[in-house]
């Protein structure tokens, strides 16, 4: 899916349609202090095997692309609902 670098869409802060810059959200490093990660580390300790079975079946053909829209007037960012796509490019 190709997307223009700037699109005109609604800004919830300005409460009107303005020009927005489009960015793809990058995944940040996961925190070691989150509850799920602490539980995973506790289960993986010692001689036990992997705590969960590997998922069966095939992978999905597309993945969700999270976008970040930055308003050019007020410089505030917001994230619209994610879209599914095999490939994503910002032109």
The first five atom37 places (N, CA, C, CB, O) and aatype in JSON, in Angstrom:
{
  "aatype": [20, 20, 20, 20, 20, 20, 20, 20, 20, 20, 20, 20, 20, 20, 20, 20, 20, 20, 20, 20, 20, 20, 20, 20, 20, 20, 20, 20, 20, 20, 20, 20, 20, 20, 20, 20, 20, 20, 20, 20, 20, 20, 20, 20, 20, 20, 20, 20, 20, 20, 20, 20, 20, 20, 20, 20, 20, 20, 20, 20, 20, 20, 20, 20, 20, 20, 20, 20, 20, 20, 20, 20, 20, 20, 20, 20, 20, 20, 20, 20, 20, 20, 20, 20, 20, 20, 20, 20, 20, 20, 20],
  "atom_mask": [
    [1, 1, 1, 1, 1],
    [1, 1, 1, 1, 1],
    [1, 1, 1, 1, 1],
    [1, 1, 1, 1, 1],
    [1, 1, 1, 1, 1],
    [1, 1, 1, 1, 1],
    [1, 1, 1, 1, 1],
    [1, 1, 1, 1, 1],
    [1, 1, 1, 1, 1],
    [1, 1, 1, 1, 1],
    [1, 1, 1, 1, 1],
    [1, 1, 1, 1, 1],
    [1, 1, 1, 1, 1],
    [1, 1, 1, 1, 1],
    [1, 1, 1, 1, 1],
    [1, 1, 1, 1, 1],
    [1, 1, 1, 1, 1],
    [1, 1, 1, 1, 1],
    [1, 1, 1, 1, 1],
    [1, 1, 1, 1, 1],
    [1, 1, 1, 1, 1],
    [1, 1, 1, 1, 1],
    [1, 1, 1, 1, 1],
    [1, 1, 1, 1, 1],
    [1, 1, 1, 1, 1],
    [1, 1, 1, 1, 1],
    [1, 1, 1, 1, 1],
    [1, 1, 1, 1, 1],
    [1, 1, 1, 1, 1],
    [1, 1, 1, 1, 1],
    [1, 1, 1, 1, 1],
    [1, 1, 1, 1, 1],
    [1, 1, 1, 1, 1],
    [1, 1, 1, 1, 1],
    [1, 1, 1, 1, 1],
    [1, 1, 1, 1, 1],
    [1, 1, 1, 1, 1],
    [1, 1, 1, 1, 1],
    [1, 1, 1, 1, 1],
    [1, 1, 1, 1, 1],
    [1, 1, 1, 1, 1],
    [1, 1, 1, 1, 1],
    [1, 1, 1, 1, 1],
    [1, 1, 1, 1, 1],
    [1, 1, 1, 1, 1],
    [1, 1, 1, 1, 1],
    [1, 1, 1, 1, 1],
    [1, 1, 1, 1, 1],
    [1, 1, 1, 1, 1],
    [1, 1, 1, 1, 1],
    [1, 1, 1, 1, 1],
    [1, 1, 1, 1, 1],
    [1, 1, 1, 1, 1],
    [1, 1, 1, 1, 1],
    [1, 1, 1, 1, 1],
    [1, 1, 1, 1, 1],
    [1, 1, 1, 1, 1],
    [1, 1, 1, 1, 1],
    [1, 1, 1, 1, 1],
    [1, 1, 1, 1, 1],
    [1, 1, 1, 1, 1],
    [1, 1, 1, 1, 1],
    [1, 1, 1, 1, 1],
    [1, 1, 1, 1, 1],
    [1, 1, 1, 1, 1],
    [1, 1, 1, 1, 1],
    [1, 1, 1, 1, 1],
    [1, 1, 1, 1, 1],
    [1, 1, 1, 1, 1],
    [1, 1, 1, 1, 1],
    [1, 1, 1, 1, 1],
    [1, 1, 1, 1, 1],
    [1, 1, 1, 1, 1],
    [1, 1, 1, 1, 1],
    [1, 1, 1, 1, 1],
    [1, 1, 1, 1, 1],
    [1, 1, 1, 1, 1],
    [1, 1, 1, 1, 1],
    [1, 1, 1, 1, 1],
    [1, 1, 1, 1, 1],
    [1, 1, 1, 1, 1],
    [1, 1, 1, 1, 1],
    [1, 1, 1, 1, 1],
    [1, 1, 1, 1, 1],
    [1, 1, 1, 1, 1],
    [1, 1, 1, 1, 1],
    [1, 1, 1, 1, 1],
    [1, 1, 1, 1, 1],
    [1, 1, 1, 1, 1],
    [1, 1, 1, 1, 1],
    [1, 1, 1, 1, 1]
  ],
  "atom_positions": [
    [[0.85, -1.16, 0.0], [0.0, 0.0, 0.0], [0.9, 1.23, 0.0], [-0.97, -0.01, 1.22], [1.78, 1.36, 0.84]],
    [[0.67, 2.12, -0.94], [1.42, 3.36, -1.0], [0.59, 4.47, -0.39], [1.82, 3.7, -2.46], [-0.61, 4.56, -0.62]],
    [[1.25, 5.32, 0.38], [0.55, 6.42, 1.03], [1.35, 7.7, 0.82], [0.32, 6.14, 2.53], [2.57, 7.67, 0.93]],
    [[0.68, 8.82, 0.52], [1.43, 10.07, 0.37], [2.03, 10.53, 1.69], [0.52, 11.17, -0.19], [1.53, 10.18, 2.76]],
    [[3.11, 11.3, 1.61], [3.8, 11.76, 2.82], [2.95, 12.76, 3.6], [5.14, 12.39, 2.45], [3.08, 12.85, 4.82]],
    [[2.1, 13.51, 2.91], [1.21, 14.46, 3.58], [-0.21, 14.23, 3.1], [1.65, 15.93, 3.31], [-0.46, 14.11, 1.9]],
    [[-1.16, 14.16, 4.05], [-2.57, 14.01, 3.7], [-3.39, 15.03, 4.49], [-3.06, 12.56, 4.0], [-2.98, 15.48, 5.56]],
    [[-4.55, 15.38, 3.93], [-5.44, 16.29, 4.64], [-6.49, 15.45, 5.34], [-6.1, 17.33, 3.65], [-7.27, 14.74, 4.7]],
    [[-6.52, 15.53, 6.68], [-7.46, 14.74, 7.47], [-7.82, 15.52, 8.73], [-6.86, 13.36, 7.83], [-7.28, 16.6, 8.98]],
    [[-8.75, 14.97, 9.52], [-9.27, 15.66, 10.7], [-8.27, 15.64, 11.85], [-10.59, 15.03, 11.15], [-7.69, 14.6, 12.17]],
    [[-8.07, 16.8, 12.46], [-7.21, 16.91, 13.64], [-8.1, 17.08, 14.88], [-6.2, 18.12, 13.5], [-8.83, 18.06, 14.96]],
    [[-8.05, 16.12, 15.84], [-8.9, 16.24, 17.02], [-8.52, 17.41, 17.93], [-8.85, 14.97, 17.81], [-9.35, 17.86, 18.72]],
    [[-7.28, 17.9, 17.85], [-6.87, 19.03, 18.68], [-7.36, 20.35, 18.1], [-5.35, 19.06, 18.83], [-7.92, 21.18, 18.82]],
    [[-7.15, 20.55, 16.79], [-7.62, 21.77, 16.11], [-9.13, 21.73, 15.86], [-6.87, 21.96, 14.78], [-9.75, 22.78, 15.66]],
    [[-9.71, 20.54, 15.88], [-11.13, 20.3, 15.6], [-11.52, 20.76, 14.19], [-11.99, 21.01, 16.64], [-12.61, 21.31, 13.98]],
    [[-10.62, 20.53, 13.22], [-10.9, 20.81, 11.82], [-9.96, 19.98, 10.95], [-10.75, 22.33, 11.51], [-9.03, 19.36, 11.45]],
    [[-10.22, 19.98, 9.65], [-9.37, 19.24, 8.72], [-8.13, 20.08, 8.4], [-10.14, 18.88, 7.42], [-8.24, 21.23, 7.97]],
    [[-6.96, 19.48, 8.62], [-5.7, 20.16, 8.32], [-4.76, 19.18, 7.63], [-5.05, 20.72, 9.61], [-5.06, 17.99, 7.51]],
    [[-3.63, 19.7, 7.18], [-2.62, 18.87, 6.53], [-1.82, 18.13, 7.6], [-1.67, 19.74, 5.63], [-1.4, 18.73, 8.59]],
    [[-1.61, 16.82, 7.41], [-0.89, 15.99, 8.37], [0.28, 15.29, 7.69], [-1.84, 14.95, 9.01], [0.18, 14.9, 6.52]],
    [[1.38, 15.13, 8.42], [2.5, 14.32, 7.96], [2.29, 12.89, 8.41], [3.86, 14.88, 8.49], [1.87, 12.65, 9.55]],
    [[2.56, 11.92, 7.53], [2.33, 10.51, 7.81], [3.65, 9.83, 8.15], [1.64, 9.81, 6.62], [4.63, 9.95, 7.4]],
    [[3.68, 9.12, 9.28], [4.85, 8.35, 9.69], [4.4, 6.95, 10.07], [5.61, 9.03, 10.87], [3.29, 6.75, 10.56]],
    [[5.28, 5.97, 9.83], [5.0, 4.61, 10.28], [5.58, 4.45, 11.68], [5.59, 3.55, 9.29], [6.72, 4.83, 11.93]],
    [[4.79, 3.89, 12.6], [5.23, 3.73, 13.98], [6.19, 2.56, 14.07], [4.03, 3.52, 14.93], [5.89, 1.46, 13.62]],
    [[7.36, 2.81, 14.65], [8.37, 1.77, 14.81], [8.15, 1.07, 16.16], [9.82, 2.36, 14.72], [7.74, 1.7, 17.13]],
    [[8.43, -0.22, 16.2], [8.29, -0.97, 17.45], [9.46, -0.64, 18.35], [8.2, -2.5, 17.18], [10.62, -0.71, 17.93]],
    [[9.16, -0.29, 19.61], [10.23, 0.04, 20.54], [10.64, -1.2, 21.33], [9.8, 1.17, 21.5], [9.98, -2.24, 21.28]],
    [[11.76, -1.08, 22.04], [12.28, -2.21, 22.82], [11.31, -2.53, 23.95], [13.7, -1.89, 23.38], [10.86, -1.63, 24.66]],
    [[10.98, -3.81, 24.11], [10.04, -4.23, 25.14], [10.68, -4.09, 26.52], [9.59, -5.68, 24.9], [11.87, -4.35, 26.69]],
    [[9.88, -3.67, 27.5], [10.37, -3.47, 28.85], [10.48, -4.82, 29.57], [9.45, -2.52, 29.63], [9.6, -5.66, 29.46]],
    [[11.57, -5.0, 30.29], [11.78, -6.23, 31.06], [10.97, -6.22, 32.36], [13.27, -6.42, 31.37], [10.86, -7.25, 33.02]],
    [[10.41, -5.08, 32.72], [9.7, -4.96, 34.0], [8.2, -5.19, 33.87], [9.96, -3.61, 34.59], [7.5, -5.18, 34.89]],
    [[7.68, -5.39, 32.66], [6.25, -5.63, 32.49], [5.86, -6.98, 33.06], [5.85, -5.54, 31.01], [6.68, -7.91, 33.1]],
    [[4.6, -7.1, 33.51], [4.15, -8.32, 34.19], [4.29, -9.56, 33.31], [2.71, -8.16, 34.63], [4.73, -10.6, 33.79]],
    [[3.92, -9.46, 32.03], [4.02, -10.61, 31.14], [5.45, -11.09, 30.97], [3.43, -10.27, 29.8], [5.71, -12.3, 30.92]],
    [[6.38, -10.14, 30.86], [7.78, -10.5, 30.68], [8.35, -11.11, 31.97], [8.61, -9.27, 30.26], [9.17, -12.03, 31.9]],
    [[7.94, -10.61, 33.13], [8.4, -11.17, 34.4], [7.89, -12.6, 34.56], [7.94, -10.29, 35.59], [8.62, -13.48, 35.01]],
    [[6.63, -12.82, 34.19], [6.05, -14.16, 34.27], [6.78, -15.1, 33.32], [4.53, -14.13, 33.94], [7.08, -16.23, 33.69]],
    [[7.08, -14.64, 32.1], [7.79, -15.45, 31.1], [9.17, -15.84, 31.61], [7.9, -14.68, 29.78], [9.58, -16.99, 31.47]],
    [[9.9, -14.88, 32.18], [11.24, -15.16, 32.71], [11.18, -16.17, 33.85], [11.92, -13.86, 33.18], [12.05, -17.03, 33.97]],
    [[10.14, -16.06, 34.71], [10.01, -16.98, 35.83], [9.73, -18.41, 35.34], [8.9, -16.51, 36.78], [10.28, -19.37, 35.88]],
    [[8.88, -18.54, 34.32], [8.55, -19.86, 33.78], [9.74, -20.47, 33.05], [7.34, -19.76, 32.85], [9.94, -21.68, 33.11]],
    [[10.51, -19.64, 32.36], [11.66, -20.14, 31.59], [12.85, -20.52, 32.46], [12.09, -19.1, 30.58], [13.78, -21.16, 31.97]],
    [[12.84, -20.14, 33.74], [13.95, -20.44, 34.64], [14.05, -21.95, 34.88], [13.78, -19.69, 35.98], [13.02, -22.62, 34.97]],
    [[15.25, -22.48, 34.98], [15.42, -23.89, 35.32], [15.45, -24.79, 34.09], [14.32, -24.33, 36.24], [15.85, -24.37, 33.01]],
    [[15.04, -26.05, 34.28], [15.17, -27.06, 33.23], [13.92, -27.23, 32.37], [15.52, -28.37, 33.85], [13.95, -28.02, 31.43]],
    [[12.82, -26.53, 32.67], [11.57, -26.74, 31.92], [11.69, -26.37, 30.46], [10.45, -25.94, 32.55], [12.62, -25.68, 30.06]],
    [[10.74, -26.85, 29.69], [10.72, -26.52, 28.27], [10.07, -25.17, 28.04], [9.98, -27.59, 27.49], [9.91, -24.37, 28.96]],
    [[9.71, -24.92, 26.79], [9.07, -23.65, 26.45], [7.67, -23.63, 27.07], [8.99, -23.45, 24.89], [6.97, -24.64, 27.01]],
    [[7.24, -22.51, 27.67], [6.0, -22.49, 28.43], [4.74, -22.64, 27.6], [5.93, -21.23, 29.2], [3.71, -23.08, 28.12]],
    [[4.78, -22.29, 26.34], [3.57, -22.37, 25.51], [3.87, -23.2, 24.26], [3.07, -20.95, 25.11], [5.0, -23.2, 23.77]],
    [[2.86, -23.92, 23.74], [3.09, -24.63, 22.48], [3.22, -23.64, 21.33], [1.95, -25.64, 22.2], [2.67, -22.54, 21.38]],
    [[3.94, -24.04, 20.3], [4.07, -23.17, 19.14], [2.73, -23.07, 18.43], [5.16, -23.69, 18.17], [2.0, -24.06, 18.36]],
    [[2.37, -21.89, 17.9], [1.07, -21.74, 17.26], [0.97, -22.6, 16.0], [0.81, -20.28, 16.9], [1.89, -22.64, 15.18]],
    [[-0.16, -23.29, 15.85], [-0.38, -24.14, 14.7], [-1.01, -23.34, 13.56], [-1.28, -25.34, 15.07], [-1.61, -22.29, 13.78]],
    [[-0.86, -23.83, 12.34], [-1.46, -23.18, 11.18], [-0.48, -22.21, 10.53], [-2.72, -22.44, 11.59], [0.66, -22.06, 10.96]],
    [[-0.96, -21.57, 9.48], [-0.09, -20.68, 8.72], [-0.14, -19.27, 9.27], [-0.48, -20.69, 7.24], [-1.02, -18.92, 10.05]],
    [[0.81, -18.47, 8.84], [0.83, -17.06, 9.24], [-0.2, -16.29, 8.42], [2.25, -16.45, 9.07], [-0.62, -16.75, 7.36]],
    [[-0.59, -15.15, 8.91], [-1.54, -14.32, 8.17], [-0.82, -13.71, 6.96], [-2.15, -13.19, 9.09], [0.39, -13.52, 6.99]],
    [[-1.58, -13.43, 5.91], [-0.97, -12.92, 4.68], [-0.64, -11.44, 4.78], [-1.9, -13.15, 3.51], [0.21, -10.94, 4.04]],
    [[-1.3, -10.73, 5.69], [-1.01, -9.31, 5.84], [-0.81, -8.99, 7.31], [-2.14, -8.44, 5.23], [-1.19, -9.78, 8.18]],
    [[-0.22, -7.83, 7.58], [-0.02, -7.43, 8.97], [-0.58, -6.03, 9.17], [1.48, -7.49, 9.36], [-0.78, -5.28, 8.21]],
    [[-0.83, -5.7, 10.42], [-1.39, -4.38, 10.72], [-0.3, -3.33, 10.68], [-2.09, -4.38, 12.1], [0.78, -3.52, 11.25]],
    [[-0.57, -2.22, 10.01], [0.39, -1.14, 9.88], [-0.08, 0.03, 10.76], [0.55, -0.7, 8.39], [-1.05, 0.7, 10.41]],
    [[0.59, 0.29, 11.9], [0.2, 1.44, 12.71], [0.79, 2.72, 12.14], [0.65, 1.25, 14.18], [1.98, 2.77, 11.84]],
    [[-0.03, 3.75, 11.98], [0.41, 5.03, 11.43], [0.37, 6.1, 12.51], [-0.46, 5.44, 10.23], [-0.41, 6.01, 13.46]],
    [[1.21, 7.12, 12.35], [1.18, 8.28, 13.23], [1.01, 9.51, 12.36], [2.48, 8.37, 14.11], [1.82, 9.76, 11.46]],
    [[-0.03, 10.28, 12.62], [-0.31, 11.49, 11.86], [0.04, 12.7, 12.71], [-1.79, 11.55, 11.4], [-0.44, 12.83, 13.84]],
    [[0.89, 13.6, 12.17], [1.29, 14.81, 12.88], [0.71, 16.01, 12.17], [2.84, 14.91, 12.98], [0.96, 16.22, 10.98]],
    [[-0.05, 16.8, 12.89], [-0.68, 18.0, 12.33], [0.39, 19.04, 12.05], [-1.78, 18.57, 13.29], [1.27, 19.27, 12.88]],
    [[0.33, 19.69, 10.88], [1.34, 20.69, 10.53], [1.06, 22.03, 11.21], [1.4, 20.88, 9.02], [1.96, 22.86, 11.32]],
    [[-0.19, 22.26, 11.66], [-0.53, 23.53, 12.31], [-0.2, 23.51, 13.8], [-2.01, 23.85, 12.11], [0.51, 24.39, 14.29]],
    [[-0.71, 22.51, 14.54], [-0.52, 22.49, 16.0], [0.6, 21.54, 16.43], [-1.82, 22.09, 16.69], [0.94, 21.5, 17.61]],
    [[1.17, 20.78, 15.51], [2.28, 19.85, 15.76], [1.9, 18.71, 16.71], [3.45, 20.61, 16.33], [2.8, 18.04, 17.24]],
    [[0.62, 18.46, 16.95], [0.18, 17.35, 17.79], [0.05, 16.11, 16.92], [-1.17, 17.67, 18.5], [-0.27, 16.2, 15.74]],
    [[0.31, 14.93, 17.52], [0.22, 13.67, 16.8], [-0.95, 12.85, 17.31], [1.51, 12.87, 16.93], [-1.3, 12.94, 18.48]],
    [[-1.55, 12.06, 16.43], [-2.55, 11.09, 16.85], [-2.44, 9.87, 15.95], [-3.99, 11.7, 16.79], [-1.93, 9.94, 14.83]],
    [[-2.93, 8.73, 16.48], [-2.87, 7.47, 15.74], [-4.27, 7.07, 15.31], [-2.22, 6.37, 16.6], [-5.13, 6.83, 16.16]],
    [[-4.52, 7.01, 14.0], [-5.81, 6.51, 13.52], [-5.87, 4.99, 13.69], [-6.05, 6.9, 12.03], [-4.85, 4.37, 13.98]],
    [[-7.05, 4.37, 13.52], [-7.12, 2.9, 13.58], [-6.18, 2.27, 12.55], [-8.57, 2.41, 13.35], [-6.01, 2.81, 11.46]],
    [[-5.57, 1.12, 12.91], [-4.57, 0.5, 12.04], [-5.23, -0.1, 10.8], [-3.8, -0.58, 12.81], [-6.41, -0.46, 10.81]],
    [[-4.44, -0.2, 9.74], [-4.9, -0.81, 8.49], [-4.06, -2.04, 8.2], [-4.81, 0.21, 7.3], [-2.91, -2.13, 8.62]],
    [[-4.65, -3.01, 7.5], [-3.91, -4.22, 7.13], [-3.32, -4.05, 5.74], [-4.83, -5.46, 7.18], [-3.96, -3.5, 4.84]],
    [[-2.08, -4.53, 5.56], [-1.43, -4.43, 4.27], [-0.26, -5.4, 4.22], [-0.95, -2.98, 3.99], [0.36, -5.68, 5.25]],
    [[0.04, -5.92, 3.02], [1.2, -6.8, 2.87], [2.48, -5.96, 2.87], [1.09, -7.65, 1.56], [3.45, -6.28, 3.56]],
    [[2.47, -4.88, 2.08], [3.62, -3.99, 1.98], [3.14, -2.58, 2.27], [4.3, -4.09, 0.57], [1.98, -2.25, 2.0]],
    [[4.0, -1.75, 2.83], [3.62, -0.37, 3.1], [4.76, 0.55, 2.75], [3.21, -0.2, 4.57], [5.91, 0.3, 3.12]],
    [[4.44, 1.64, 2.04], [5.44, 2.64, 1.66], [4.84, 4.02, 1.83], [5.92, 2.42, 0.19], [3.67, 4.24, 1.52]],
    [[5.66, 4.96, 2.33], [5.25, 6.37, 2.37], [6.02, 7.06, 1.26], [5.53, 7.04, 3.79], [7.25, 7.06, 1.26]],
    [[5.28, 7.64, 0.32], [5.94, 8.3, -0.84], [6.3, 9.7, -0.53], [5.05, 8.27, -2.06], [6.86, 10.4, -1.38]]
  ]
}
